[in-house]
């Protein structure tokens, strides 16, 4: 949080999250940084296959997208499940 605030003071106006675990940590960080955070890409592949974007979206109070690899990876059924927020 201190780094993001320092960078914002230097003119960097937006930050992106890429959470994997520890939802309460990321929710607290988002709460403290507010509108400085403009995107969240959730790992929904490999070890993050159990992550549910809808659950994270509620926790962070913002839209959460599955990581780009997930959206464009192989396996149509897996990709559809991620888009639908199913783990």
Beta strands, then each sheet from edge to edge (+ up, - down):
strand 1: 15-17
strand 2: 37-42
strand 3: 65-66
sheet 1: 1+ 2+ 3+
end
